[in-house]
Amino acid sequence: MPNCREPRTELAHIIPWSRVNKHEASNLIALCPTDHARFDAGEIPRQVIEQIKANQAVLSSRYTELERRVLQWFGRHPTESLICLDWSSGLMYESLLLDGFLEPEDPDDEAKAMKMTWADEEDGVLTSPSFSAPFGPRLLRLTSKGKALVDRVVAAEAVE
C-alpha cells in the first residue's frame, strides 16, 4: 500500500489461489501482513491492488529506489513541499528533476552544478581534468506536477 510503513511483507495473490492454483508473478503483490489480511477479507478492493501493482511497475521502470522513496516520503507527509537531499547523490534523483516533479529551492542551483575544466595542454591534447562540484545539503521543492503524481499514487489512481 502506498503509505504503509510496515517493513515486513507477505506475497498476496491478487486473484485468489483457490481460483488459479498458480504462483505467477503477474498475480502476486507484496503487502504487509495487515493489508494482506484486509485484502483477503475484502476490505481493500482487487481493483485497488491491481492499480497499485501497475503503478509500482511504472515507477520502478522510470525511477531509482531513492526517487521512489522521495515520492513515498511526500505521500506520508502531505503538508510538506521541501526535502533536503545531498548534492553528491544528484544522479540518483535526477529523473525527478528532469521530469519536473522536483525543482531546486535555490534559484542559483544550476550555477553550482558540477563543472569540468582542463588544467594542462600538451601537444594540443588536453590533460589533467579538474572537477569542481558542490557537496552537502540541497533543498528541493515538490512541484505542483510532483504533488499531482504523489496524490495519484497515494489514491491508487493510474500514473502515466
URTA-V798274 format. One record per residue. N is the residue number from 1. PSI is psi in radians with two decimals (none if undefined). OMEGA is omega in whole degrees, 0 to 359 (* if undefined). D_FIRST is the distance of its C-alpha to the first C-alpha in whole Angstrom. Layout:
BEGIN
N & PSI & OMEGA & D_FIRST
N & PSI & OMEGA & D_FIRST
END
This chain:
BEGIN
1 & 2.49 & 187 & 0
2 & -0.68 & 183 & 4
3 & 0.19 & 180 & 6
4 & 2.36 & 181 & 5
5 & 0.12 & 179 & 9
6 & 2.16 & 182 & 10
7 & -0.43 & 181 & 12
8 & 2.47 & 177 & 12
9 & 2.77 & 174 & 11
10 & 2.67 & 175 & 12
11 & 2.23 & 179 & 13
12 & 2.49 & 174 & 12
13 & 2.19 & 179 & 14
14 & -0.88 & 169 & 13
15 & 2.20 & 189 & 17
16 & 2.49 & 177 & 18
17 & -0.67 & 182 & 20
18 & -0.39 & 179 & 23
19 & -0.56 & 186 & 23
20 & -0.45 & 181 & 23
21 & 0.64 & 179 & 24
22 & 2.65 & 172 & 23
23 & 1.55 & 179 & 21
24 & 2.43 & 182 & 20
25 & -0.65 & 182 & 17
26 & -0.31 & 181 & 17
27 & 0.22 & 181 & 16
28 & 2.57 & 175 & 14
29 & 2.51 & 178 & 10
30 & 2.15 & 177 & 9
31 & 2.68 & 174 & 7
32 & 2.80 & 182 & 8
33 & -0.67 & 181 & 11
34 & -0.84 & 180 & 10
35 & -0.57 & 176 & 7
36 & -0.82 & 179 & 10
37 & -0.72 & 178 & 13
38 & -0.71 & 179 & 11
39 & -0.83 & 180 & 11
40 & -0.52 & 179 & 14
41 & -0.06 & 179 & 16
42 & 0.13 & 180 & 15
43 & -0.41 & 176 & 13
44 & 2.06 & 182 & 10
45 & 2.56 & 179 & 12
46 & -0.63 & 180 & 12
47 & -0.63 & 178 & 13
48 & -0.80 & 180 & 9
49 & -0.74 & 179 & 8
50 & -0.70 & 180 & 11
51 & -0.68 & 177 & 10
52 & -0.77 & 179 & 7
53 & -0.75 & 178 & 9
54 & -0.74 & 179 & 12
55 & -0.71 & 178 & 11
56 & -0.70 & 180 & 10
57 & -0.76 & 180 & 14
58 & -0.87 & 183 & 15
59 & -0.67 & 180 & 14
60 & -0.51 & 180 & 15
61 & -0.35 & 184 & 18
62 & -0.52 & 191 & 19
63 & 2.64 & 178 & 18
64 & 2.94 & 176 & 19
65 & -0.74 & 179 & 16
66 & -0.78 & 181 & 18
67 & -0.72 & 178 & 17
68 & -0.63 & 177 & 13
69 & -0.62 & 176 & 13
70 & -0.81 & 179 & 16
71 & -0.72 & 177 & 13
72 & -0.71 & 180 & 10
73 & -0.80 & 178 & 13
74 & -0.56 & 176 & 14
75 & -0.63 & 179 & 11
76 & -0.29 & 181 & 12
77 & 1.20 & 189 & 15
78 & -0.29 & 179 & 16
79 & -0.14 & 181 & 20
80 & 2.56 & 176 & 20
81 & -0.09 & 181 & 22
82 & 2.57 & 174 & 23
83 & 2.53 & 180 & 22
84 & 2.08 & 178 & 25
85 & 2.87 & 182 & 25
86 & 2.41 & 177 & 28
87 & -0.70 & 187 & 30
88 & -0.33 & 179 & 30
89 & 0.40 & 183 & 27
90 & -0.64 & 178 & 27
91 & -0.43 & 182 & 27
92 & -0.24 & 177 & 24
93 & 0.29 & 183 & 22
94 & -0.64 & 182 & 25
95 & -0.63 & 177 & 23
96 & -0.59 & 176 & 21
97 & -0.85 & 182 & 25
98 & -0.59 & 180 & 26
99 & -0.04 & 176 & 24
100 & 0.33 & 179 & 25
101 & -0.47 & 174 & 21
102 & 2.66 & 173 & 23
103 & 2.64 & 179 & 27
104 & 2.42 & 176 & 29
105 & -0.60 & 181 & 30
106 & 2.09 & 181 & 33
107 & -0.36 & 179 & 35
108 & 0.23 & 185 & 38
109 & -0.83 & 183 & 35
110 & -0.53 & 178 & 36
111 & -0.36 & 181 & 39
112 & -0.14 & 186 & 38
113 & 2.88 & 183 & 36
114 & 2.41 & 178 & 37
115 & 2.58 & 177 & 41
116 & 2.30 & 175 & 43
117 & 2.81 & 180 & 47
118 & 2.17 & 185 & 50
119 & -0.60 & 187 & 52
120 & 2.80 & 173 & 55
121 & 2.24 & 178 & 57
122 & 2.13 & 178 & 59
123 & 0.72 & 178 & 61
124 & 0.04 & 180 & 59
125 & 2.23 & 179 & 56
126 & 2.32 & 179 & 53
127 & 3.05 & 175 & 52
128 & 1.19 & 176 & 50
129 & 2.55 & 179 & 47
130 & 2.29 & 182 & 46
131 & 2.47 & 170 & 43
132 & 2.25 & 182 & 42
133 & 2.52 & 176 & 38
134 & 2.77 & 176 & 36
135 & 2.90 & 180 & 34
136 & -2.85 & 186 & 32
137 & 2.55 & 177 & 30
138 & 2.09 & 182 & 29
139 & 2.16 & 182 & 28
140 & 2.51 & 181 & 25
141 & 2.38 & 172 & 24
142 & 2.14 & 180 & 21
143 & 2.98 & 176 & 23
144 & -0.61 & 176 & 23
145 & -0.71 & 177 & 22
146 & -0.71 & 178 & 19
147 & -0.71 & 179 & 18
148 & -0.70 & 178 & 18
149 & -0.84 & 180 & 16
150 & -0.77 & 180 & 13
151 & -0.69 & 178 & 13
152 & -0.72 & 179 & 13
153 & -0.82 & 181 & 9
154 & -0.66 & 181 & 8
155 & 0.04 & 183 & 10
156 & 0.74 & 174 & 9
157 & 2.73 & 184 & 12
158 & 2.36 & 172 & 14
159 & 2.59 & 184 & 15
160 & none & * & 18
END
